[in-house]
Amino acid sequence: HLFLTGNDFIENDLVKHLIRTVGTELDIRKRQLLFILHDKINNANYENKTQISSGSLAEGLDLPGSDVDIMFVDEVVNVTQIERNIKHPVQRTEVLMETDTGFTRLR
């Protein structure tokens, strides 16, 4: 029998609530692994592109409003943040990256 203080009861209830809401650590790890495997399978089909899943779903959190963001790394595109660094493209596409609070725009 363990002696629990008032804070221990609150922490215990919080842990139980979190497990009911988001699942156990093992549940979260399994969800993360599914997205990792999904990315690996998709990446096996492309030579110059890499898919990376992110967002709360890919992080293993399956909550109302959770989303997944899919990013692609395209190795034949050159991205720069300084416009004067853009040279005349010979064999690569040149893209300017403009960042603002919370998002990035490619031009």
Phi and psi in degrees as GROMACS dihedral restraints (atoms count N, CA, C in turn):
[ dihedral_restraints ]
;  ai    aj    ak    al  type     phi  dphi    fc
    3     4     5     6     1  -102.5    20    10
    4     5     6     7     1   143.6    20    10
    6     7     8     9     1   -91.3    20    10
    7     8     9    10     1   121.7    20    10
    9    10    11    12     1  -112.8    20    10
   10    11    12    13     1   133.0    20    10
   12    13    14    15     1   -80.6    20    10
   13    14    15    16     1   174.2    20    10
   15    16    17    18     1   -58.2    20    10
   16    17    18    19     1   -40.9    20    10
   18    19    20    21     1   -65.7    20    10
   19    20    21    22     1   -35.9    20    10
   21    22    23    24     1   -63.7    20    10
   22    23    24    25     1   -38.6    20    10
   24    25    26    27     1   -64.0    20    10
   25    26    27    28     1   -42.5    20    10
   27    28    29    30     1   -64.3    20    10
   28    29    30    31     1   -46.1    20    10
   30    31    32    33     1   -62.8    20    10
   31    32    33    34     1   -40.1    20    10
   33    34    35    36     1   -63.0    20    10
   34    35    36    37     1   -43.6    20    10
   36    37    38    39     1   -64.4    20    10
   37    38    39    40     1   -39.6    20    10
   39    40    41    42     1   -63.6    20    10
   40    41    42    43     1   -45.4    20    10
   42    43    44    45     1   -60.2    20    10
   43    44    45    46     1   -45.1    20    10
   45    46    47    48     1   -61.3    20    10
   46    47    48    49     1   -42.1    20    10
   48    49    50    51     1   -63.6    20    10
   49    50    51    52     1   -43.4    20    10
   51    52    53    54     1   -63.7    20    10
   52    53    54    55     1   -40.2    20    10
   54    55    56    57     1   -64.6    20    10
   55    56    57    58     1   -40.7    20    10
   57    58    59    60     1   -66.1    20    10
   58    59    60    61     1   -34.3    20    10
   60    61    62    63     1   -81.0    20    10
   61    62    63    64     1   -51.5    20    10
   63    64    65    66     1  -108.5    20    10
   64    65    66    67     1   -13.5    20    10
   66    67    68    69     1    98.9    20    10
   67    68    69    70     1   176.8    20    10
   69    70    71    72     1   -78.3    20    10
   70    71    72    73     1   171.4    20    10
   72    73    74    75     1   -60.0    20    10
   73    74    75    76     1   -37.7    20    10
   75    76    77    78     1   -63.6    20    10
   76    77    78    79     1   -41.4    20    10
   78    79    80    81     1   -59.2    20    10
   79    80    81    82     1   -44.8    20    10
   81    82    83    84     1   -64.6    20    10
   82    83    84    85     1   -44.0    20    10
   84    85    86    87     1   -61.7    20    10
   85    86    87    88     1   -38.5    20    10
   87    88    89    90     1   -64.6    20    10
   88    89    90    91     1   -42.7    20    10
   90    91    92    93     1   -63.7    20    10
   91    92    93    94     1   -42.4    20    10
   93    94    95    96     1   -60.4    20    10
   94    95    96    97     1   -43.4    20    10
   96    97    98    99     1   -61.9    20    10
   97    98    99   100     1   -37.2    20    10
   99   100   101   102     1   -60.0    20    10
  100   101   102   103     1   -42.4    20    10
  102   103   104   105     1   -70.9    20    10
  103   104   105   106     1   -36.2    20    10
  105   106   107   108     1   -62.3    20    10
  106   107   108   109     1   -45.8    20    10
  108   109   110   111     1   -64.5    20    10
  109   110   111   112     1   -40.4    20    10
  111   112   113   114     1   -58.6    20    10
  112   113   114   115     1   -45.7    20    10
  114   115   116   117     1   -63.5    20    10
  115   116   117   118     1   -43.0    20    10
  117   118   119   120     1   -62.5    20    10
  118   119   120   121     1   -41.1    20    10
  120   121   122   123     1   -64.0    20    10
  121   122   123   124     1   -46.3    20    10
  123   124   125   126     1   -64.1    20    10
  124   125   126   127     1   -38.5    20    10
  126   127   128   129     1   -70.5    20    10
  127   128   129   130     1   -22.7    20    10
  129   130   131   132     1   -67.3    20    10
  130   131   132   133     1   -20.3    20    10
  132   133   134   135     1   -89.3    20    10
  133   134   135   136     1   -11.0    20    10
  135   136   137   138     1  -123.7    20    10
  136   137   138   139     1   137.5    20    10
  138   139   140   141     1   -88.2    20    10
  139   140   141   142     1   -40.1    20    10
  141   142   143   144     1  -109.1    20    10
  142   143   144   145     1     7.5    20    10
  144   145   146   147     1  -127.9    20    10
  145   146   147   148     1   143.1    20    10
  147   148   149   150     1  -124.8    20    10
  148   149   150   151     1   129.0    20    10
  150   151   152   153     1   -96.5    20    10
  151   152   153   154     1   135.3    20    10
  153   154   155   156     1  -130.5    20    10
  154   155   156   157     1   120.2    20    10
  156   157   158   159     1   -89.1    20    10
  157   158   159   160     1   138.2    20    10
  159   160   161   162     1  -144.9    20    10
  160   161   162   163     1  -173.9    20    10
  162   163   164   165     1    98.3    20    10
  163   164   165   166     1   170.9    20    10
  165   166   167   168     1   -63.4    20    10
  166   167   168   169     1   -35.7    20    10
  168   169   170   171     1   -64.8    20    10
  169   170   171   172     1   -45.1    20    10
  171   172   173   174     1   -66.8    20    10
  172   173   174   175     1   -24.3    20    10
  174   175   176   177     1   -80.9    20    10
  175   176   177   178     1    -1.4    20    10
  177   178   179   180     1    97.2    20    10
  178   179   180   181     1     4.5    20    10
  180   181   182   183     1   -98.2    20    10
  181   182   183   184     1   113.1    20    10
  183   184   185   186     1  -105.6    20    10
  184   185   186   187     1    81.6    20    10
  186   187   188   189     1  -119.7    20    10
  187   188   189   190     1   160.4    20    10
  189   190   191   192     1   -57.3    20    10
  190   191   192   193     1   130.3    20    10
  192   193   194   195     1    89.0    20    10
  193   194   195   196     1    -4.4    20    10
  195   196   197   198     1   -64.5    20    10
  196   197   198   199     1   147.2    20    10
  198   199   200   201     1  -136.6    20    10
  199   200   201   202     1   170.9    20    10
  201   202   203   204     1  -127.2    20    10
  202   203   204   205     1   135.4    20    10
  204   205   206   207     1  -111.7    20    10
  205   206   207   208     1   135.4    20    10
  207   208   209   210     1  -111.2    20    10
  208   209   210   211     1   121.2    20    10
  210   211   212   213     1  -109.1    20    10
  211   212   213   214     1   148.5    20    10
  213   214   215   216     1  -124.5    20    10
  214   215   216   217     1   132.3    20    10
  216   217   218   219     1  -101.3    20    10
  217   218   219   220     1   114.9    20    10
  219   220   221   222     1  -107.4    20    10
  220   221   222   223     1   112.7    20    10
  222   223   224   225     1   -75.5    20    10
  223   224   225   226     1    -6.4    20    10
  225   226   227   228     1  -100.8    20    10
  226   227   228   229     1     6.9    20    10
  228   229   230   231     1  -113.6    20    10
  229   230   231   232     1   132.1    20    10
  231   232   233   234     1  -101.0    20    10
  232   233   234   235     1   124.4    20    10
  234   235   236   237     1  -112.3    20    10
  235   236   237   238     1   132.7    20    10
  237   238   239   240     1  -135.1    20    10
  238   239   240   241     1   154.1    20    10
  240   241   242   243     1   -98.3    20    10
  241   242   243   244     1   -10.4    20    10
  243   244   245   246     1  -114.0    20    10
  244   245   246   247     1   115.4    20    10
  246   247   248   249     1   -61.1    20    10
  247   248   249   250     1   -35.2    20    10
  249   250   251   252     1   -69.1    20    10
  250   251   252   253     1   -14.0    20    10
  252   253   254   255     1   -80.6    20    10
  253   254   255   256     1    -8.2    20    10
  255   256   257   258     1   -75.3    20    10
  256   257   258   259     1   120.7    20    10
  258   259   260   261     1  -101.1    20    10
  259   260   261   262     1   167.2    20    10
  261   262   263   264     1   -64.6    20    10
  262   263   264   265     1   121.2    20    10
  264   265   266   267     1   -65.6    20    10
  265   266   267   268     1   132.6    20    10
  267   268   269   270     1  -103.7    20    10
  268   269   270   271     1   -59.8    20    10
  270   271   272   273     1  -124.4    20    10
  271   272   273   274     1     5.6    20    10
  273   274   275   276     1  -129.8    20    10
  274   275   276   277     1   151.0    20    10
  276   277   278   279     1   -84.6    20    10
  277   278   279   280     1   132.5    20    10
  279   280   281   282     1  -102.0    20    10
  280   281   282   283     1   131.4    20    10
  282   283   284   285     1  -130.3    20    10
  283   284   285   286     1   137.5    20    10
  285   286   287   288     1   -96.9    20    10
  286   287   288   289     1   129.8    20    10
  288   289   290   291     1  -101.7    20    10
  289   290   291   292     1   121.3    20    10
  291   292   293   294     1  -111.7    20    10
  292   293   294   295     1   122.8    20    10
  294   295   296   297     1  -108.9    20    10
  295   296   297   298     1   144.6    20    10
  297   298   299   300     1  -139.7    20    10
  298   299   300   301     1   173.6    20    10
  300   301   302   303     1   -59.5    20    10
  301   302   303   304     1   113.8    20    10
  303   304   305   306     1    90.1    20    10
  304   305   306   307     1    -9.6    20    10
  306   307   308   309     1  -153.5    20    10
  307   308   309   310     1   164.3    20    10
  309   310   311   312     1  -129.2    20    10
  310   311   312   313     1   135.5    20    10
  312   313   314   315     1  -113.1    20    10
  313   314   315   316     1   135.7    20    10
  315   316   317   318     1  -104.0    20    10
  316   317   318   319     1   131.0    20    10
